[in-house]
Amino acid sequence: MGDRQNFDNRQVIGKALRLRREIDDFEARWPALARREESLPAFSWTQLERQLVDLSATPAQADMARHLVSATRKLAPFKPAEMVLREILCMTWVLLDENFRPDADDGSGPMS
């Protein structure tokens, strides 16, 4: 059981280090603004999720919205607000794309 615990610990540490690198890279590209600007209106994760579900192009994408919001919410406290905003915008783009079919690609077809 000790080997398994060490493996699990290494995986957790690896994920944390990757997240730290992603944040560092984002902050290097998009440094915090020096002055205060007008903030966006506050909204909850539940409100974001239900709007993304409603806007989704297909039922499969609506289901995917729930998972994407959940994953984003879990990591949001560790990321800069602008990084979370960017992730929300990317999520929205995928969910509104009528041509995006995550289950249509079984990996066996030619890449285009």
C-alpha positions in Angstrom: 0.0 0.0 0.0 3.0 2.3 0.6 3.9 2.3 -3.1 0.3 3.2 -4.1 0.3 6.1 -1.6 3.6 7.4 -2.9 2.2 7.2 -6.5 -1.0 9.0 -5.5 1.1 11.7 -3.7 3.3 12.2 -6.8 0.2 12.6 -9.0 -1.3 15.2 -6.7 2.0 17.1 -6.5 2.4 16.9 -10.3 -1.1 18.3 -10.8 -0.4 21.1 -8.4 2.9 22.0 -10.1 1.2 22.0 -13.5 -1.5 24.3 -12.2 1.1 26.6 -10.7 2.9 26.7 -14.1 -0.3 27.5 -15.9 -1.0 30.4 -13.5 2.6 31.7 -13.7 2.4 31.6 -17.6 -1.0 33.4 -17.5 0.2 36.1 -15.1 3.4 36.6 -17.2 1.2 37.2 -20.3 -1.5 39.1 -18.5 -0.1 41.0 -15.5 -2.5 42.4 -13.0 -3.7 45.9 -13.8 -2.2 48.6 -11.6 -5.4 50.6 -11.3 -8.9 49.6 -10.2 -11.5 49.3 -12.9 -15.2 48.9 -12.8 -16.1 45.3 -11.9 -18.5 43.0 -13.6 -21.8 42.4 -11.9 -21.6 39.5 -9.4 -23.3 36.2 -10.3 -23.2 32.7 -8.9 -21.8 29.5 -10.3 -25.4 28.2 -10.4 -26.5 31.1 -12.5 -23.5 30.7 -14.8 -24.3 27.0 -15.2 -28.0 27.4 -15.9 -27.3 30.1 -18.5 -24.7 27.9 -20.2 -27.0 24.9 -20.2 -29.8 27.0 -21.7 -27.4 28.5 -24.4 -25.8 25.1 -25.3 -26.3 24.1 -28.9 -27.2 20.5 -28.2 -28.3 18.4 -25.2 -24.9 16.7 -25.1 -23.3 20.1 -24.8 -25.8 21.1 -22.1 -24.7 18.1 -20.1 -21.1 19.0 -20.7 -21.8 22.5 -19.4 -22.5 21.1 -15.9 -19.2 19.3 -15.8 -17.2 22.2 -17.2 -18.6 24.7 -14.7 -18.0 22.3 -11.9 -14.3 21.8 -12.9 -13.8 25.5 -13.3 -15.4 26.3 -10.0 -13.2 23.8 -8.1 -10.0 25.4 -9.4 -11.2 29.1 -9.5 -10.0 30.0 -6.0 -6.4 29.2 -6.9 -6.4 31.2 -10.2 -6.4 34.9 -11.0 -9.9 36.2 -11.8 -9.0 37.1 -15.3 -7.8 33.5 -15.9 -11.2 32.2 -14.7 -12.9 34.7 -17.0 -10.9 33.4 -20.0 -11.9 29.8 -19.1 -15.6 30.8 -18.9 -15.3 32.5 -22.3 -13.7 29.4 -23.8 -16.4 27.2 -22.3 -19.1 29.4 -23.8 -17.5 29.2 -27.2 -17.4 25.4 -27.1 -21.0 25.1 -25.8 -22.4 27.5 -28.4 -20.6 25.8 -31.3 -23.2 23.8 -33.2 -20.5 21.9 -35.1 -18.7 20.7 -31.9 -19.5 17.0 -31.4 -17.4 15.5 -28.6 -18.9 12.1 -29.0 -18.6 12.0 -32.8 -14.8 11.6 -32.7 -13.9 8.0 -31.8 -10.3 8.7 -32.7 -10.3 6.3 -35.7 -10.9 8.8 -38.5 -8.4 10.9 -40.4 -7.2 14.1 -38.8 -8.1 17.3 -40.7 
